Amino acid sequence: MLKKSLTKLRGLAQEAVREILGLKQNPYLGHQLKGSLLGVRALAFSLKGVAYRAAYIVQEDDKTCLVFMIGPHEGFYEKAAAGQRP
């Protein structure tokens, strides 16, 4: 799912990856989600004036982040909960 998310970003993929790499310094940078996405965190960032989100899970044993979805903020949480592509 992540590879397809990055492909849809086209020319913005590198910028999105740069934003996400901030999680290396602080895996808890994003906010904790609730409901059906409990245990998932979301990192908010903007690219070219558009709000995006990256959904990820922190693996507590080694504090690594597993990013599984990136997409525009609009409808993002509903798609993540349904396991759909953004």
N, C-alpha and C positions, 0 to 999 in steps of 0.2 A: 504494500500500500504506500509506503514512504517513497519508493522510487517513482511511482506514478504521480505522487503529490509534487515532487521536485520537478518532474518533467512538465507539469502543467504551469509551473512558475516561469518557465522558459528563461529569459534573460535575468530574472531575479533570483535564480536558484543559488548562486554564489553568495549573494547578500543574505538570503535566508539562512544558509549554512553558517555564515559569520555570526548572525544573531544567536543561533542555536548553540554555537561553540561556547557562548557565555556560560552555559550550564556546566562546563568543565570546572569553572571556578566556584560556582554555587549551584548545586543540583536542585536546590529548593527555590530558585529564582521565580519560577512560575507559581501560579496560585492553585490550590487544591480544589478539585472538582467534587461535586456532590451527586447524590442520586445514583443513577445507573452507571455513572462514571467515577464512583467512589474509588480512591486509590490511584487515580490518574491526575496529573498536573497539566496545566496549560500555560505556555509561555506566550505572552502578548508582545507583538512588535509590529512596526509599520514599514512598508516598502512603497516608495513612490506615492505616499499619501494614502495608501490603502491599509486598513487594519488586517493583520494576519494572526493566526494562532498555530502553535505547535503543541500537539498532545504527546505526553510522554509519561513513562513510569520510572521512578527511581528504584534501582536495585539496591536495597539497603546494605547488603553484605559488603559491597565495594564502592557504593555511592556513584555508580554509573547510571546513565540515563538511556532508556530505550525509547527513542522518538518513533512513533508509529503513524503519525499523520500531521500534515502541514496543509493549511488552506486559508482562504479568506474568512474573516470573522463571521460574516453573514451565513447563518445556517450551520456553522462549524460543529457546534456541540450536538445538534440533532444527528448530523451525519456520523460523528464519532461514536455516539451511543448506538447507532444502528449498524456500525461497522461498514459504512459506505465510504466511497472516495469523495473528497471535497470537490 
